[in-house]
């Protein structure tokens, strides 16, 4: 039970770091000594947090390419466009060892219609470069905000 609390807190901290890096251009420097040495004799079902891996999973082309992909594929729901309502959701998924995205879930959303659209687009995202630990590809929990703006 204690491990679940640690993982949940790690995800929260990981989201804050990710949010800053994606939307504010902040690239945190993580000291090498903070990266845990983890035996890779773990089951293939182990999911690591962003803080636990040496190399974070990455959309091919980086953050800018991911923003472009989302911008080109998100369809702002008409009911929100007409009412001039904007908002953002937090979406999470696992980047698998082969780079595919699984376990897509909405962590925060102001409306189901926005959640449905974000899930639709994330399912379109091509495979990523997987996260790595000790040079081996591992499953990594990834979370990020998707913003719906009128402009």
CNS distance restraints for C-alpha pairs under 8 A (distance, minus, plus):
assign (resid   1 and name CA) (resid   5 and name CA) 6.79 0.50 0.50
assign (resid   2 and name CA) (resid   6 and name CA) 6.45 0.50 0.50
assign (resid   3 and name CA) (resid   7 and name CA) 6.16 0.50 0.50
assign (resid   4 and name CA) (resid   8 and name CA) 6.03 0.50 0.50
assign (resid   5 and name CA) (resid   9 and name CA) 6.14 0.50 0.50
assign (resid   6 and name CA) (resid  10 and name CA) 6.07 0.50 0.50
assign (resid   7 and name CA) (resid  11 and name CA) 6.17 0.50 0.50
assign (resid   7 and name CA) (resid  49 and name CA) 7.04 0.50 0.50
assign (resid   8 and name CA) (resid  12 and name CA) 6.39 0.50 0.50
assign (resid   9 and name CA) (resid  13 and name CA) 6.31 0.50 0.50
assign (resid  10 and name CA) (resid  14 and name CA) 5.93 0.50 0.50
assign (resid  10 and name CA) (resid  49 and name CA) 6.60 0.50 0.50
assign (resid  10 and name CA) (resid  50 and name CA) 7.92 0.50 0.50
assign (resid  10 and name CA) (resid  51 and name CA) 6.99 0.50 0.50
assign (resid  11 and name CA) (resid  15 and name CA) 6.08 0.50 0.50
assign (resid  11 and name CA) (resid  49 and name CA) 6.30 0.50 0.50
assign (resid  11 and name CA) (resid  50 and name CA) 7.45 0.50 0.50
assign (resid  11 and name CA) (resid 141 and name CA) 7.83 0.50 0.50
assign (resid  12 and name CA) (resid  16 and name CA) 6.55 0.50 0.50
assign (resid  13 and name CA) (resid  17 and name CA) 6.37 0.50 0.50
assign (resid  14 and name CA) (resid  18 and name CA) 5.98 0.50 0.50
assign (resid  14 and name CA) (resid  49 and name CA) 7.52 0.50 0.50
assign (resid  14 and name CA) (resid  50 and name CA) 6.02 0.50 0.50
assign (resid  14 and name CA) (resid  51 and name CA) 6.64 0.50 0.50
assign (resid  14 and name CA) (resid 143 and name CA) 7.97 0.50 0.50
assign (resid  15 and name CA) (resid  19 and name CA) 5.86 0.50 0.50
assign (resid  15 and name CA) (resid 143 and name CA) 6.04 0.50 0.50
assign (resid  15 and name CA) (resid 144 and name CA) 6.62 0.50 0.50
assign (resid  16 and name CA) (resid  20 and name CA) 6.22 0.50 0.50
assign (resid  17 and name CA) (resid  21 and name CA) 6.12 0.50 0.50
assign (resid  17 and name CA) (resid  28 and name CA) 7.23 0.50 0.50
assign (resid  18 and name CA) (resid  22 and name CA) 5.94 0.50 0.50
assign (resid  18 and name CA) (resid 143 and name CA) 7.69 0.50 0.50
assign (resid  18 and name CA) (resid 144 and name CA) 6.79 0.50 0.50
assign (resid  19 and name CA) (resid  23 and name CA) 5.85 0.50 0.50
assign (resid  19 and name CA) (resid  24 and name CA) 7.55 0.50 0.50
assign (resid  19 and name CA) (resid 144 and name CA) 6.61 0.50 0.50
assign (resid  19 and name CA) (resid 145 and name CA) 7.11 0.50 0.50
assign (resid  20 and name CA) (resid  24 and name CA) 5.06 0.50 0.50
assign (resid  20 and name CA) (resid  25 and name CA) 6.63 0.50 0.50
assign (resid  20 and name CA) (resid  26 and name CA) 5.51 0.50 0.50
assign (resid  20 and name CA) (resid  27 and name CA) 7.79 0.50 0.50
assign (resid  21 and name CA) (resid  25 and name CA) 4.86 0.50 0.50
assign (resid  21 and name CA) (resid  26 and name CA) 4.27 0.50 0.50
assign (resid  21 and name CA) (resid  27 and name CA) 5.29 0.50 0.50
assign (resid  21 and name CA) (resid  28 and name CA) 7.42 0.50 0.50
assign (resid  22 and name CA) (resid  26 and name CA) 7.39 0.50 0.50
assign (resid  22 and name CA) (resid  63 and name CA) 6.32 0.50 0.50
assign (resid  30 and name CA) (resid  34 and name CA) 6.98 0.50 0.50
assign (resid  31 and name CA) (resid  35 and name CA) 7.33 0.50 0.50
assign (resid  35 and name CA) (resid  51 and name CA) 7.19 0.50 0.50
assign (resid  35 and name CA) (resid  52 and name CA) 6.03 0.50 0.50
assign (resid  35 and name CA) (resid  53 and name CA) 7.04 0.50 0.50
assign (resid  35 and name CA) (resid  54 and name CA) 6.80 0.50 0.50
assign (resid  36 and name CA) (resid  52 and name CA) 6.35 0.50 0.50
assign (resid  37 and name CA) (resid 134 and name CA) 7.80 0.50 0.50
assign (resid  38 and name CA) (resid 133 and name CA) 7.78 0.50 0.50
assign (resid  38 and name CA) (resid 134 and name CA) 7.85 0.50 0.50
assign (resid  40 and name CA) (resid 134 and name CA) 7.76 0.50 0.50
assign (resid  42 and name CA) (resid  46 and name CA) 6.56 0.50 0.50
assign (resid  44 and name CA) (resid 138 and name CA) 7.84 0.50 0.50
assign (resid  44 and name CA) (resid 139 and name CA) 7.88 0.50 0.50
assign (resid  45 and name CA) (resid 139 and name CA) 7.62 0.50 0.50
assign (resid  46 and name CA) (resid 138 and name CA) 7.98 0.50 0.50
assign (resid  46 and name CA) (resid 139 and name CA) 6.73 0.50 0.50
assign (resid  47 and name CA) (resid  94 and name CA) 7.67 0.50 0.50
assign (resid  47 and name CA) (resid 138 and name CA) 7.42 0.50 0.50
assign (resid  47 and name CA) (resid 139 and name CA) 4.95 0.50 0.50
assign (resid  47 and name CA) (resid 140 and name CA) 5.32 0.50 0.50
assign (resid  47 and name CA) (resid 141 and name CA) 6.38 0.50 0.50
assign (resid  48 and name CA) (resid  52 and name CA) 6.04 0.50 0.50
assign (resid  48 and name CA) (resid  53 and name CA) 6.93 0.50 0.50
assign (resid  48 and name CA) (resid 138 and name CA) 7.37 0.50 0.50
assign (resid  48 and name CA) (resid 139 and name CA) 6.11 0.50 0.50
assign (resid  48 and name CA) (resid 140 and name CA) 4.72 0.50 0.50
assign (resid  48 and name CA) (resid 141 and name CA) 6.20 0.50 0.50
assign (resid  49 and name CA) (resid  53 and name CA) 7.00 0.50 0.50
assign (resid  49 and name CA) (resid 140 and name CA) 5.67 0.50 0.50
assign (resid  49 and name CA) (resid 141 and name CA) 5.41 0.50 0.50
assign (resid  49 and name CA) (resid 142 and name CA) 7.54 0.50 0.50
assign (resid  50 and name CA) (resid  56 and name CA) 6.26 0.50 0.50
assign (resid  50 and name CA) (resid 140 and name CA) 6.53 0.50 0.50
assign (resid  50 and name CA) (resid 141 and name CA) 6.74 0.50 0.50
assign (resid  50 and name CA) (resid 142 and name CA) 6.98 0.50 0.50
assign (resid  52 and name CA) (resid 133 and name CA) 7.81 0.50 0.50
assign (resid  53 and name CA) (resid 131 and name CA) 6.57 0.50 0.50
assign (resid  53 and name CA) (resid 132 and name CA) 5.86 0.50 0.50
assign (resid  53 and name CA) (resid 133 and name CA) 5.00 0.50 0.50
assign (resid  53 and name CA) (resid 140 and name CA) 7.95 0.50 0.50
assign (resid  54 and name CA) (resid 131 and name CA) 7.53 0.50 0.50
assign (resid  54 and name CA) (resid 132 and name CA) 5.87 0.50 0.50
assign (resid  54 and name CA) (resid 133 and name CA) 5.26 0.50 0.50
assign (resid  54 and name CA) (resid 134 and name CA) 7.14 0.50 0.50
assign (resid  55 and name CA) (resid 131 and name CA) 5.21 0.50 0.50
assign (resid  55 and name CA) (resid 132 and name CA) 4.94 0.50 0.50
assign (resid  55 and name CA) (resid 133 and name CA) 6.78 0.50 0.50
assign (resid  56 and name CA) (resid 130 and name CA) 7.26 0.50 0.50
assign (resid  56 and name CA) (resid 131 and name CA) 4.58 0.50 0.50
assign (resid  56 and name CA) (resid 132 and name CA) 6.77 0.50 0.50
assign (resid  57 and name CA) (resid  95 and name CA) 6.84 0.50 0.50
assign (resid  57 and name CA) (resid 128 and name CA) 6.70 0.50 0.50
assign (resid  57 and name CA) (resid 129 and name CA) 5.57 0.50 0.50
assign (resid  57 and name CA) (resid 130 and name CA) 4.52 0.50 0.50
assign (resid  57 and name CA) (resid 131 and name CA) 4.02 0.50 0.50
assign (resid  57 and name CA) (resid 132 and name CA) 7.58 0.50 0.50
assign (resid  57 and name CA) (resid 140 and name CA) 7.20 0.50 0.50
assign (resid  58 and name CA) (resid  62 and name CA) 6.13 0.50 0.50
assign (resid  58 and name CA) (resid  63 and name CA) 7.80 0.50 0.50
assign (resid  58 and name CA) (resid 128 and name CA) 5.63 0.50 0.50
assign (resid  58 and name CA) (resid 129 and name CA) 5.18 0.50 0.50
assign (resid  58 and name CA) (resid 130 and name CA) 6.68 0.50 0.50
assign (resid  58 and name CA) (resid 131 and name CA) 7.46 0.50 0.50
assign (resid  59 and name CA) (resid  63 and name CA) 6.93 0.50 0.50
assign (resid  59 and name CA) (resid  65 and name CA) 7.42 0.50 0.50
assign (resid  59 and name CA) (resid  66 and name CA) 6.22 0.50 0.50
assign (resid  59 and name CA) (resid 127 and name CA) 7.45 0.50 0.50
assign (resid  59 and name CA) (resid 128 and name CA) 4.66 0.50 0.50
assign (resid  59 and name CA) (resid 129 and name CA) 6.25 0.50 0.50
assign (resid  60 and name CA) (resid  65 and name CA) 7.26 0.50 0.50
assign (resid  60 and name CA) (resid  66 and name CA) 7.93 0.50 0.50
assign (resid  60 and name CA) (resid 127 and name CA) 8.00 0.50 0.50
assign (resid  60 and name CA) (resid 128 and name CA) 5.89 0.50 0.50
assign (resid  60 and name CA) (resid 129 and name CA) 6.46 0.50 0.50
assign (resid  61 and name CA) (resid  65 and name CA) 5.07 0.50 0.50
assign (resid  61 and name CA) (resid  66 and name CA) 7.35 0.50 0.50
assign (resid  62 and name CA) (resid  66 and name CA) 6.40 0.50 0.50
assign (resid  63 and name CA) (resid  67 and name CA) 6.22 0.50 0.50
assign (resid  64 and name CA) (resid  68 and name CA) 6.21 0.50 0.50
assign (resid  65 and name CA) (resid  69 and name CA) 6.11 0.50 0.50
assign (resid  66 and name CA) (resid  70 and name CA) 6.22 0.50 0.50
assign (resid  67 and name CA) (resid  71 and name CA) 6.06 0.50 0.50
assign (resid  68 and name CA) (resid  72 and name CA) 6.10 0.50 0.50
assign (resid  69 and name CA) (resid  73 and name CA) 6.19 0.50 0.50
assign (resid  69 and name CA) (resid 125 and name CA) 7.87 0.50 0.50
assign (resid  70 and name CA) (resid  74 and name CA) 5.64 0.50 0.50
assign (resid  70 and name CA) (resid 121 and name CA) 7.14 0.50 0.50
assign (resid  73 and name CA) (resid 121 and name CA) 6.37 0.50 0.50
assign (resid  74 and name CA) (resid 117 and name CA) 6.92 0.50 0.50
assign (resid  74 and name CA) (resid 118 and name CA) 7.17 0.50 0.50
assign (resid  74 and name CA) (resid 121 and name CA) 6.32 0.50 0.50
assign (resid  75 and name CA) (resid 117 and name CA) 7.06 0.50 0.50
assign (resid  76 and name CA) (resid  80 and name CA) 7.16 0.50 0.50
assign (resid  76 and name CA) (resid  81 and name CA) 6.70 0.50 0.50
assign (resid  76 and name CA) (resid 114 and name CA) 7.91 0.50 0.50
assign (resid  76 and name CA) (resid 148 and name CA) 6.57 0.50 0.50
assign (resid  76 and name CA) (resid 149 and name CA) 7.91 0.50 0.50
assign (resid  77 and name CA) (resid  81 and name CA) 6.37 0.50 0.50
assign (resid  77 and name CA) (resid 113 and name CA) 7.08 0.50 0.50
assign (resid  77 and name CA) (resid 114 and name CA) 7.23 0.50 0.50
assign (resid  77 and name CA) (resid 117 and name CA) 7.97 0.50 0.50
assign (resid  78 and name CA) (resid  82 and name CA) 6.03 0.50 0.50
assign (resid  79 and name CA) (resid  83 and name CA) 6.29 0.50 0.50
assign (resid  80 and name CA) (resid  84 and name CA) 5.76 0.50 0.50
assign (resid  80 and name CA) (resid  85 and name CA) 4.94 0.50 0.50
assign (resid  80 and name CA) (resid  86 and name CA) 7.03 0.50 0.50
assign (resid  81 and name CA) (resid  85 and name CA) 6.37 0.50 0.50
assign (resid  81 and name CA) (resid 150 and name CA) 6.99 0.50 0.50
assign (resid  84 and name CA) (resid 150 and name CA) 7.19 0.50 0.50
assign (resid  86 and name CA) (resid 147 and name CA) 7.97 0.50 0.50
assign (resid  86 and name CA) (resid 148 and name CA) 5.61 0.50 0.50
assign (resid  86 and name CA) (resid 149 and name CA) 5.22 0.50 0.50
assign (resid  86 and name CA) (resid 150 and name CA) 6.74 0.50 0.50
assign (resid  87 and name CA) (resid 110 and name CA) 6.98 0.50 0.50
assign (resid  87 and name CA) (resid 147 and name CA) 6.04 0.50 0.50
assign (resid  87 and name CA) (resid 148 and name CA) 5.35 0.50 0.50
assign (resid  87 and name CA) (resid 149 and name CA) 6.82 0.50 0.50
assign (resid  88 and name CA) (resid 109 and name CA) 6.70 0.50 0.50
assign (resid  88 and name CA) (resid 110 and name CA) 7.37 0.50 0.50
assign (resid  88 and name CA) (resid 145 and name CA) 6.52 0.50 0.50
assign (resid  88 and name CA) (resid 146 and name CA) 5.46 0.50 0.50
assign (resid  88 and name CA) (resid 147 and name CA) 4.14 0.50 0.50
assign (resid  88 and name CA) (resid 148 and name CA) 5.65 0.50 0.50
assign (resid  89 and name CA) (resid 106 and name CA) 7.27 0.50 0.50
assign (resid  89 and name CA) (resid 107 and name CA) 7.46 0.50 0.50
assign (resid  89 and name CA) (resid 108 and name CA) 5.30 0.50 0.50
assign (resid  89 and name CA) (resid 109 and name CA) 4.46 0.50 0.50
assign (resid  89 and name CA) (resid 110 and name CA) 7.02 0.50 0.50
assign (resid  89 and name CA) (resid 114 and name CA) 7.44 0.50 0.50
assign (resid  89 and name CA) (resid 115 and name CA) 6.96 0.50 0.50
assign (resid  89 and name CA) (resid 145 and name CA) 5.54 0.50 0.50
assign (resid  89 and name CA) (resid 146 and name CA) 5.36 0.50 0.50
assign (resid  89 and name CA) (resid 147 and name CA) 6.53 0.50 0.50
assign (resid  90 and name CA) (resid 106 and name CA) 6.05 0.50 0.50
assign (resid  90 and name CA) (resid 107 and name CA) 5.26 0.50 0.50
assign (resid  90 and name CA) (resid 108 and name CA) 4.93 0.50 0.50
assign (resid  90 and name CA) (resid 109 and name CA) 6.60 0.50 0.50
assign (resid  90 and name CA) (resid 143 and name CA) 6.89 0.50 0.50
assign (resid  90 and name CA) (resid 144 and name CA) 5.63 0.50 0.50
assign (resid  90 and name CA) (resid 145 and name CA) 4.35 0.50 0.50
assign (resid  90 and name CA) (resid 146 and name CA) 6.28 0.50 0.50
assign (resid  91 and name CA) (resid 104 and name CA) 7.23 0.50 0.50
assign (resid  91 and name CA) (resid 105 and name CA) 5.82 0.50 0.50
assign (resid  91 and name CA) (resid 106 and name CA) 4.54 0.50 0.50
assign (resid  91 and name CA) (resid 107 and name CA) 5.56 0.50 0.50
assign (resid  91 and name CA) (resid 108 and name CA) 7.17 0.50 0.50
assign (resid  91 and name CA) (resid 118 and name CA) 7.70 0.50 0.50
assign (resid  91 and name CA) (resid 119 and name CA) 7.96 0.50 0.50
assign (resid  91 and name CA) (resid 143 and name CA) 5.61 0.50 0.50
assign (resid  91 and name CA) (resid 144 and name CA) 5.64 0.50 0.50
assign (resid  91 and name CA) (resid 145 and name CA) 6.18 0.50 0.50
assign (resid  91 and name CA) (resid 146 and name CA) 7.23 0.50 0.50
assign (resid  92 and name CA) (resid 103 and name CA) 7.78 0.50 0.50
assign (resid  92 and name CA) (resid 104 and name CA) 5.76 0.50 0.50
assign (resid  92 and name CA) (resid 105 and name CA) 5.29 0.50 0.50
assign (resid  92 and name CA) (resid 106 and name CA) 6.22 0.50 0.50
assign (resid  92 and name CA) (resid 107 and name CA) 6.61 0.50 0.50
assign (resid  92 and name CA) (resid 141 and name CA) 7.19 0.50 0.50
assign (resid  92 and name CA) (resid 142 and name CA) 5.60 0.50 0.50
assign (resid  92 and name CA) (resid 143 and name CA) 4.14 0.50 0.50
assign (resid  92 and name CA) (resid 144 and name CA) 6.55 0.50 0.50
assign (resid  93 and name CA) (resid 101 and name CA) 6.30 0.50 0.50
assign (resid  93 and name CA) (resid 102 and name CA) 5.76 0.50 0.50
assign (resid  93 and name CA) (resid 103 and name CA) 5.14 0.50 0.50
assign (resid  93 and name CA) (resid 104 and name CA) 4.34 0.50 0.50
assign (resid  93 and name CA) (resid 105 and name CA) 6.24 0.50 0.50
assign (resid  93 and name CA) (resid 141 and name CA) 5.92 0.50 0.50
assign (resid  93 and name CA) (resid 142 and name CA) 5.47 0.50 0.50
assign (resid  93 and name CA) (resid 143 and name CA) 6.47 0.50 0.50
assign (resid  94 and name CA) (resid 101 and name CA) 5.60 0.50 0.50
assign (resid  94 and name CA) (resid 102 and name CA) 5.22 0.50 0.50
assign (resid  94 and name CA) (resid 103 and name CA) 5.92 0.50 0.50
assign (resid  94 and name CA) (resid 104 and name CA) 7.17 0.50 0.50
assign (resid  94 and name CA) (resid 139 and name CA) 6.48 0.50 0.50
assign (resid  94 and name CA) (resid 140 and name CA) 5.46 0.50 0.50
assign (resid  94 and name CA) (resid 141 and name CA) 4.49 0.50 0.50
assign (resid  94 and name CA) (resid 142 and name CA) 5.85 0.50 0.50
assign (resid  95 and name CA) (resid  99 and name CA) 5.63 0.50 0.50
assign (resid  95 and name CA) (resid 100 and name CA) 5.81 0.50 0.50
assign (resid  95 and name CA) (resid 101 and name CA) 4.85 0.50 0.50
assign (resid  95 and name CA) (resid 102 and name CA) 6.67 0.50 0.50
assign (resid  95 and name CA) (resid 128 and name CA) 7.26 0.50 0.50
assign (resid  95 and name CA) (resid 130 and name CA) 6.26 0.50 0.50
assign (resid  95 and name CA) (resid 131 and name CA) 7.53 0.50 0.50
assign (resid  95 and name CA) (resid 139 and name CA) 5.67 0.50 0.50
assign (resid  95 and name CA) (resid 140 and name CA) 5.29 0.50 0.50
assign (resid  95 and name CA) (resid 141 and name CA) 6.44 0.50 0.50
assign (resid  95 and name CA) (resid 142 and name CA) 6.85 0.50 0.50
assign (resid  96 and name CA) (resid 100 and name CA) 5.34 0.50 0.50
assign (resid  96 and name CA) (resid 101 and name CA) 6.15 0.50 0.50
assign (resid  96 and name CA) (resid 102 and name CA) 7.10 0.50 0.50
assign (resid  96 and name CA) (resid 130 and name CA) 6.54 0.50 0.50
assign (resid  96 and name CA) (resid 138 and name CA) 6.78 0.50 0.50
assign (resid  96 and name CA) (resid 139 and name CA) 4.60 0.50 0.50
assign (resid  96 and name CA) (resid 140 and name CA) 6.75 0.50 0.50
assign (resid  97 and name CA) (resid 130 and name CA) 5.57 0.50 0.50
assign (resid  97 and name CA) (resid 131 and name CA) 7.42 0.50 0.50
assign (resid  97 and name CA) (resid 137 and name CA) 5.13 0.50 0.50
assign (resid  97 and name CA) (resid 138 and name CA) 5.05 0.50 0.50
assign (resid  97 and name CA) (resid 139 and name CA) 5.41 0.50 0.50
assign (resid  98 and name CA) (resid 127 and name CA) 7.49 0.50 0.50
assign (resid  98 and name CA) (resid 128 and name CA) 7.96 0.50 0.50
assign (resid  98 and name CA) (resid 129 and name CA) 7.90 0.50 0.50
assign (resid  98 and name CA) (resid 130 and name CA) 6.57 0.50 0.50
assign (resid  98 and name CA) (resid 137 and name CA) 7.85 0.50 0.50
assign (resid  99 and name CA) (resid 127 and name CA) 4.62 0.50 0.50
assign (resid  99 and name CA) (resid 128 and name CA) 4.38 0.50 0.50
assign (resid  99 and name CA) (resid 129 and name CA) 5.45 0.50 0.50
assign (resid  99 and name CA) (resid 130 and name CA) 4.87 0.50 0.50
assign (resid 100 and name CA) (resid 126 and name CA) 7.26 0.50 0.50
assign (resid 100 and name CA) (resid 127 and name CA) 4.69 0.50 0.50
assign (resid 100 and name CA) (resid 128 and name CA) 6.45 0.50 0.50
assign (resid 101 and name CA) (resid 123 and name CA) 7.57 0.50 0.50
assign (resid 101 and name CA) (resid 127 and name CA) 7.03 0.50 0.50
assign (resid 101 and name CA) (resid 128 and name CA) 7.97 0.50 0.50
assign (resid 104 and name CA) (resid 119 and name CA) 6.98 0.50 0.50
assign (resid 104 and name CA) (resid 122 and name CA) 7.84 0.50 0.50
assign (resid 105 and name CA) (resid 119 and name CA) 7.52 0.50 0.50
assign (resid 106 and name CA) (resid 115 and name CA) 6.47 0.50 0.50
assign (resid 106 and name CA) (resid 119 and name CA) 7.80 0.50 0.50
assign (resid 109 and name CA) (resid 114 and name CA) 7.18 0.50 0.50
assign (resid 109 and name CA) (resid 115 and name CA) 6.29 0.50 0.50
assign (resid 110 and name CA) (resid 114 and name CA) 7.53 0.50 0.50
assign (resid 111 and name CA) (resid 115 and name CA) 6.51 0.50 0.50
assign (resid 112 and name CA) (resid 116 and name CA) 6.06 0.50 0.50
assign (resid 113 and name CA) (resid 117 and name CA) 6.34 0.50 0.50
assign (resid 114 and name CA) (resid 118 and name CA) 6.18 0.50 0.50
assign (resid 114 and name CA) (resid 148 and name CA) 7.95 0.50 0.50
assign (resid 115 and name CA) (resid 119 and name CA) 6.18 0.50 0.50
assign (resid 116 and name CA) (resid 120 and name CA) 6.16 0.50 0.50
assign (resid 117 and name CA) (resid 121 and name CA) 6.33 0.50 0.50
assign (resid 118 and name CA) (resid 122 and name CA) 6.15 0.50 0.50
assign (resid 118 and name CA) (resid 146 and name CA) 7.18 0.50 0.50
assign (resid 119 and name CA) (resid 123 and name CA) 6.19 0.50 0.50
assign (resid 120 and name CA) (resid 124 and name CA) 6.80 0.50 0.50
assign (resid 121 and name CA) (resid 125 and name CA) 6.73 0.50 0.50
assign (resid 130 and name CA) (resid 137 and name CA) 5.92 0.50 0.50
assign (resid 130 and name CA) (resid 138 and name CA) 6.88 0.50 0.50
assign (resid 130 and name CA) (resid 139 and name CA) 7.42 0.50 0.50
assign (resid 130 and name CA) (resid 140 and name CA) 7.79 0.50 0.50
assign (resid 131 and name CA) (resid 137 and name CA) 5.68 0.50 0.50
assign (resid 131 and name CA) (resid 138 and name CA) 5.77 0.50 0.50
assign (resid 131 and name CA) (resid 139 and name CA) 6.86 0.50 0.50
assign (resid 131 and name CA) (resid 140 and name CA) 6.26 0.50 0.50
assign (resid 132 and name CA) (resid 136 and name CA) 5.14 0.50 0.50
assign (resid 132 and name CA) (resid 137 and name CA) 4.36 0.50 0.50
assign (resid 132 and name CA) (resid 138 and name CA) 5.52 0.50 0.50
assign (resid 133 and name CA) (resid 137 and name CA) 6.50 0.50 0.50
assign (resid 133 and name CA) (resid 138 and name CA) 6.58 0.50 0.50
